[in-house]
Amino acid sequence: MTRKRVLILGGGHAGVRCARELIKHRRLSDEVDITIVSRENVEVWHGLMPQIVSGVLQAQHVLIPLREILPGVTIYTREIESIDPLARRAVLSLGGESDEVALEADYLVIALGSVTDLSRFPGLTEHALQTKTIGDFIHLRNHLIEMLEAASVTSDAAERQRRLTFVIAGAGYAGVEIASEANEFLRASLRSYPMIAPAELRVITIDILTRVLPTFNDRLAQRVVDRMRSRGIELRLGVGIKEATAGAIVLADGSRIETRSIIATVGIGTNPLVRAMPIELQRGRIPCDPFCRVPGWPGVYAVGDNAAVPDAASGQPYGAMLGGLVVGIASQIAGAYWSPAYQDVVAFALLIVMLLVRPRGLFPGGAAASRSLAS
């Protein structure tokens, strides 16, 4: 029997979870080799990275070595040069000018994730602090400290207020968490800056949508809004960003906020490798069936930010859940049919972190559990 080859492109949550679930469901009789291609040799828990800002977690606490959690999986930590979905083939760069390797598979999983694209917001690329990598969050923490230091000694009242005003663009998961962590860190730090009054400090969250956390129900979203406001965070909802400069952000309604700190959590773009594929994308995602299979590309699956799976009720596309993907691959390898188990393990885990083990931020009740992670 010829061994089946599964090639997973992407070492983010979706790709790693796919590999782990395939390992979990693999039977002793299954002849299957699993390969994953990742830019890094670690999985980064992006949902925990905002806690680096407040110092609750250190950088090493949000990194999980892939070789420890993916036993028996072949791992390539290389850049992907090109993908041929019809041939289920990916070409990787090994670093040299002509040094590359081609990987072929019986089952190809596209889990490349998204990229940051601020081009729709004039000035954000040049003037905003990004929040994509661990380095971004360490830089953000250092920037917050720098603003407090500068504000504490400046004699220019207008400049002092600019340095004490912090604007977060976006009120989704990342925006809400970063606003909470930054606000907590700044206000706790004022103990070391007695010359700065708490009333001088402004943390403002902006979003073109009229509510925070659009995937949450209204009751829970309103609870988040109430909690944010009770902690001194201002919200400007239902208004977009017109432009950003080095000293201000201008909103679509013409209002202007003077600030030296614009923190971007918006601007999610399609991965260039996905954009280059010979298929019509749906809102930047690859259209799939409920099992995450790509129609017209036998043996090719998409998941996470790269996939659009039709909702059974509305028919509208949404991000691919991992259950269908694992079922699809495993059933073909095993020659059996499993009913799809729709559960986005990663999103659920991050939600539990946010709701139950949130330290001193938006949600009460889990400070001790979270602080133990940093010990």
C-alpha positions as CSV (number, residue, x, y, z in Angstrom):
1,M,0.0,0.0,0.0
2,T,1.4,3.4,-1.0
3,R,1.8,5.8,1.9
4,K,-0.4,8.8,1.8
5,R,1.2,12.2,2.0
6,V,-0.5,15.1,3.8
7,L,1.2,18.5,3.2
8,I,0.0,21.4,5.5
9,L,1.1,24.9,4.4
10,G,1.2,27.2,7.4
11,G,2.2,26.8,11.0
12,G,-0.4,29.0,12.6
13,H,-3.3,27.8,14.8
14,A,-5.2,26.2,11.9
15,G,-2.3,24.4,10.4
16,V,-0.9,23.1,13.7
17,R,-4.3,22.1,15.0
18,C,-4.9,20.2,11.7
19,A,-1.7,18.3,12.2
20,R,-2.4,17.5,15.8
21,E,-5.9,16.3,15.0
22,L,-4.7,14.1,12.2
23,I,-2.1,12.6,14.6
24,K,-4.8,12.1,17.1
25,H,-7.2,10.3,14.7
26,R,-4.5,8.4,12.8
27,R,-4.9,4.6,13.3
28,L,-1.9,2.2,13.5
29,S,-3.0,0.7,10.2
30,D,-3.0,4.1,8.4
31,E,0.0,4.6,6.1
32,V,0.3,8.3,6.2
33,D,3.1,10.9,6.3
34,I,2.3,14.4,7.6
35,T,4.5,17.4,6.6
36,I,4.0,21.0,7.8
37,V,5.7,24.1,6.4
38,S,6.0,27.0,8.8
39,R,7.9,30.2,8.7
40,E,8.9,29.6,12.3
41,N,9.6,26.5,14.4
42,V,7.1,27.6,17.0
43,E,3.3,28.1,17.2
44,V,2.5,31.6,18.4
45,W,-0.6,32.1,20.5
46,H,-1.7,35.4,19.1
47,G,-4.7,35.7,21.5
48,L,-2.3,35.8,24.5
49,M,0.2,38.3,23.0
50,P,-1.7,41.4,24.2
51,Q,-0.8,40.3,27.7
52,I,2.9,41.0,26.9
53,V,2.0,44.7,26.9
54,S,0.9,44.6,30.5
55,G,3.6,42.3,31.6
56,V,1.3,39.5,32.7
57,L,3.0,37.2,30.3
58,Q,6.5,37.2,28.8
59,A,7.3,36.5,25.2
60,Q,8.4,32.9,25.8
61,H,5.0,32.1,27.4
62,V,3.1,32.5,24.1
63,L,5.5,30.3,22.1
64,I,5.0,26.5,21.7
65,P,7.8,24.6,19.9
66,L,6.4,22.7,17.0
67,R,8.7,19.7,17.3
68,E,7.5,19.1,20.9
69,I,3.8,19.0,20.0
70,L,4.0,17.4,16.5
71,P,5.8,14.1,17.1
72,G,6.4,12.2,13.9
73,V,5.6,15.2,11.7
74,T,8.2,16.4,9.2
75,I,8.7,20.1,9.7
76,Y,10.1,22.6,7.1
77,T,10.9,26.1,8.5
78,R,11.1,27.7,5.1
79,E,9.5,30.4,3.0
80,I,7.0,29.1,0.4
81,E,7.9,30.4,-3.1
82,S,4.9,29.1,-5.0
83,I,1.9,26.7,-4.8
84,D,0.4,24.6,-7.6
85,P,-2.9,23.4,-6.1
86,L,-3.8,21.3,-9.1
87,A,-0.6,19.3,-8.8
88,R,-0.8,19.6,-5.0
89,R,2.8,20.9,-5.1
90,A,4.6,23.6,-3.2
91,V,8.1,25.0,-3.8
92,L,10.1,26.1,-0.8
93,S,13.1,28.4,-0.7
94,L,16.0,27.0,1.3
95,G,17.9,30.3,1.5
96,G,20.2,30.2,-1.5
97,E,19.7,31.9,-4.8
98,S,18.8,28.7,-6.5
99,D,18.4,26.5,-3.5
100,E,14.9,25.2,-3.3
101,V,12.9,22.1,-2.7
102,A,9.6,20.9,-4.2
103,L,7.1,19.1,-2.0
104,E,4.2,17.0,-3.4
105,A,1.3,15.5,-1.6
106,D,-1.9,13.4,-2.0
107,Y,-3.7,15.9,0.3
108,L,-2.8,19.6,0.4
109,V,-4.0,21.8,3.3
110,I,-3.8,25.6,2.7
111,A,-3.5,27.2,6.1
112,L,-1.3,30.2,5.4
113,G,-3.3,32.7,7.4
114,S,-3.8,36.4,6.6
115,V,-1.4,39.3,6.4
116,T,-1.6,42.9,7.6
117,D,-2.7,45.4,4.9
118,L,-3.2,49.0,6.0
119,S,-3.3,50.4,2.5
120,R,-7.0,51.2,2.8
121,F,-6.3,53.6,5.6
122,P,-4.1,56.6,4.5
123,G,-1.3,57.2,6.9
124,L,-1.6,54.1,9.0
125,T,1.2,52.2,7.3
126,E,3.6,55.1,8.0
127,H,2.4,56.2,11.5
128,A,0.6,53.3,13.2
129,L,2.1,50.8,15.6
130,Q,1.4,47.3,14.3
131,T,0.3,44.3,16.4
132,K,1.1,41.2,14.4
133,T,4.3,39.8,15.9
134,I,5.8,39.3,19.3
135,G,8.3,42.0,18.3
136,D,5.4,44.3,17.6
137,F,4.1,43.9,21.2
138,I,7.4,44.3,22.8
139,H,7.9,47.5,20.8
140,L,4.4,48.6,21.8
141,R,5.1,48.1,25.5
142,N,8.4,50.1,25.2
143,H,6.5,52.8,23.2
144,L,4.0,53.2,26.0
145,I,6.7,53.7,28.6
146,E,8.5,56.2,26.3
147,M,5.3,58.2,26.0
148,L,4.9,58.4,29.8
149,E,8.6,59.4,30.2
150,A,8.3,62.1,27.6
151,A,5.0,63.4,28.9
152,S,6.3,63.6,32.5
153,V,9.0,66.2,31.5
154,T,7.5,68.2,28.7
155,S,6.5,71.8,29.3
156,D,4.3,72.0,26.2
157,A,0.7,71.3,27.3
158,A,-0.5,70.3,23.9
159,E,2.4,67.9,23.3
160,R,1.9,66.5,26.8
161,Q,-1.7,65.6,25.9
162,R,-0.7,64.1,22.6
163,R,1.7,61.8,24.4
164,L,-0.9,60.8,26.9
165,T,-3.6,60.0,24.3
166,F,-3.6,56.4,22.9
167,V,-5.8,55.4,20.0
168,I,-6.6,51.8,19.2
169,A,-8.0,51.3,15.7
170,G,-10.4,48.4,15.7
171,A,-12.8,46.9,18.2
172,G,-12.6,43.2,17.3
173,Y,-10.9,40.6,19.5
174,A,-7.4,42.1,19.2
175,G,-8.6,45.7,19.5
176,V,-10.6,45.0,22.7
177,E,-7.8,43.0,24.3
178,I,-5.0,45.4,23.4
179,A,-7.0,48.4,24.6
180,S,-7.7,46.6,27.9
181,E,-4.0,45.6,28.4
182,A,-2.6,49.0,27.4
183,N,-5.1,50.8,29.6
184,E,-4.3,48.6,32.6
185,F,-0.6,48.9,32.1
186,L,-0.6,52.7,31.7
187,R,-2.9,53.4,34.7
188,A,-0.9,51.0,36.9
189,S,2.3,52.7,35.8
190,L,1.1,56.1,36.9
191,R,2.3,55.2,40.4
192,S,5.8,55.9,39.1
193,Y,4.8,59.1,37.5
194,P,3.1,61.2,40.3
195,M,3.4,64.3,38.1
196,I,0.8,62.8,35.7
197,A,-2.8,62.9,36.8
198,P,-5.0,59.8,35.9
199,A,-7.5,62.2,34.3
200,E,-4.9,63.3,31.8
201,L,-4.6,59.7,30.4
202,R,-6.9,58.9,27.4
203,V,-7.3,55.4,25.8
204,I,-9.7,55.5,22.9
205,T,-11.0,52.6,20.8
206,I,-12.3,53.5,17.3
207,D,-14.2,51.2,14.9
208,I,-16.4,51.9,11.9
209,L,-18.8,49.2,13.2
210,T,-21.5,50.3,15.7
211,R,-20.6,47.6,18.2
212,V,-17.5,45.8,19.6
213,L,-16.8,42.1,19.0
214,P,-19.3,41.7,16.1
215,T,-19.2,37.9,16.4
216,F,-20.5,38.1,20.1
217,N,-24.2,38.3,20.9
218,D,-25.5,41.7,21.8
219,R,-25.7,41.0,25.6
220,L,-22.1,39.9,25.9
221,A,-20.8,42.7,23.6
222,Q,-22.6,45.3,25.7
223,R,-21.1,43.8,28.8
224,V,-17.7,44.3,27.3
225,V,-18.5,47.9,26.4
226,D,-19.7,48.6,29.9
227,R,-16.5,47.0,31.4
228,M,-14.3,49.0,29.1
229,R,-16.0,52.3,29.9
230,S,-15.9,51.6,33.6
231,R,-12.1,51.3,33.3
232,G,-11.7,54.6,31.6
233,I,-11.6,53.5,28.0
234,E,-13.4,55.7,25.5
235,L,-15.2,54.2,22.6
236,R,-15.9,55.9,19.2
237,L,-18.0,53.4,17.3
238,G,-19.7,53.8,14.0
239,V,-17.0,56.1,12.6
240,G,-14.2,55.2,10.2
241,I,-10.6,56.5,9.9
242,K,-10.0,59.1,7.2
243,E,-6.3,59.5,7.7
244,A,-3.4,59.4,10.2
245,T,-0.4,61.6,10.6
246,A,2.5,61.7,13.0
247,G,0.6,63.8,15.5
248,A,-3.1,63.0,15.0
249,I,-5.8,60.7,13.6
250,V,-8.6,62.2,11.6
251,L,-12.0,60.4,11.6
252,A,-14.6,60.2,8.8
253,D,-16.9,62.6,10.6
254,G,-14.2,65.3,10.5
255,S,-13.2,65.1,14.1
256,R,-9.5,65.0,14.9
257,I,-7.7,63.3,17.8
258,E,-4.3,64.6,18.7
259,T,-2.0,61.7,19.5
260,R,1.5,60.3,19.2
261,S,0.2,56.7,19.6
262,I,-2.0,55.0,17.0
263,I,-2.2,51.3,17.5
264,A,-3.6,49.4,14.5
265,T,-5.6,46.1,14.9
266,V,-7.4,46.6,11.6
267,G,-6.3,45.9,8.0
268,I,-6.5,42.1,7.6
269,G,-5.4,41.3,4.0
270,T,-5.3,38.1,1.9
271,N,-2.1,36.2,1.8
272,P,-0.3,36.9,-1.5
273,L,0.2,33.2,-2.1
274,V,-3.6,32.7,-1.9
275,R,-4.3,35.8,-4.0
276,A,-2.0,34.3,-6.8
277,M,-4.0,31.0,-7.0
278,P,-6.1,30.4,-10.1
279,I,-9.5,30.7,-8.4
280,E,-12.1,33.3,-7.7
281,L,-11.9,34.2,-4.1
282,Q,-14.8,35.1,-1.8
283,R,-13.9,38.1,0.3
284,G,-10.3,37.1,0.0
285,R,-10.9,33.5,0.9
286,I,-11.0,30.2,-1.0
287,P,-14.5,28.8,-1.4
288,C,-14.9,25.4,0.2
289,D,-17.6,22.8,0.9
290,P,-18.6,21.9,4.5
291,F,-15.6,19.5,4.6
292,C,-13.2,22.3,3.7
293,R,-12.6,20.7,0.3
294,V,-11.9,23.1,-2.6
295,P,-14.3,22.3,-5.5
296,G,-12.4,21.5,-8.7
297,W,-9.1,20.8,-6.8
298,P,-9.2,17.1,-5.7
299,G,-7.3,16.5,-2.5
300,V,-7.0,20.2,-1.7
301,Y,-8.4,21.7,1.5
302,A,-8.4,25.2,2.9
303,V,-8.9,26.3,6.5
304,G,-8.8,29.3,8.9
305,D,-8.4,32.7,7.3
306,N,-7.9,31.2,3.9
307,A,-11.2,29.4,3.7
308,A,-14.8,30.3,3.1
309,V,-17.2,27.6,4.1
310,P,-20.9,28.0,3.4
311,D,-23.2,28.4,6.4
312,A,-25.8,25.7,6.3
313,A,-28.6,28.1,7.2
314,S,-27.8,31.3,5.3
315,G,-25.4,30.0,2.6
316,Q,-23.1,32.9,3.5
317,P,-19.3,32.0,3.7
318,Y,-17.6,31.9,7.0
319,G,-14.1,30.9,8.3
320,A,-13.5,27.2,8.0
321,M,-13.9,25.0,11.1
322,L,-11.3,22.3,11.6
323,G,-13.6,19.5,12.3
324,G,-14.8,19.2,8.7
325,L,-11.2,19.3,7.3
326,V,-9.9,16.5,9.6
327,V,-13.0,14.4,8.9
328,G,-12.5,14.9,5.1
329,I,-8.9,13.9,5.1
330,A,-9.2,11.1,7.6
331,S,-12.2,9.6,5.9
332,Q,-10.4,9.4,2.6
333,I,-7.3,7.9,4.2
334,A,-9.3,5.4,6.2
335,G,-11.8,4.8,3.4
336,A,-14.7,5.5,5.7
337,Y,-17.2,8.2,6.2
338,W,-17.4,10.3,9.4
339,S,-20.1,12.9,10.1
340,P,-18.6,16.4,10.3
341,A,-17.9,17.7,13.8
342,Y,-18.0,21.5,13.5
343,Q,-15.8,22.9,16.3
344,D,-13.2,25.5,15.9
345,V,-10.9,24.4,18.7
346,V,-8.6,27.4,18.5
347,A,-11.3,30.0,18.6
348,F,-13.0,28.2,21.5
349,A,-9.8,28.0,23.5
350,L,-9.0,31.7,23.0
351,L,-12.6,32.5,24.1
352,I,-12.1,30.5,27.2
353,V,-8.9,32.3,27.9
354,M,-10.6,35.7,27.4
355,L,-13.7,34.8,29.5
356,L,-12.4,32.7,32.3
357,V,-8.7,33.3,32.9
358,R,-8.6,37.0,32.0
359,P,-6.2,38.7,34.5
360,R,-7.4,42.0,35.9
361,G,-8.7,43.1,32.5
362,L,-12.2,43.0,30.9
363,F,-13.4,39.9,32.7
364,P,-13.1,39.1,36.4
365,G,-12.3,35.8,38.1
366,G,-9.1,34.4,36.6
367,A,-6.2,36.4,37.8
368,A,-4.5,33.7,39.8
369,A,-4.8,31.2,37.0
370,S,-3.3,33.6,34.5
371,R,-0.5,34.9,36.7
372,S,0.6,31.3,37.2
373,L,1.4,31.1,33.5
374,A,4.0,33.8,34.0
375,S,5.6,32.3,37.1
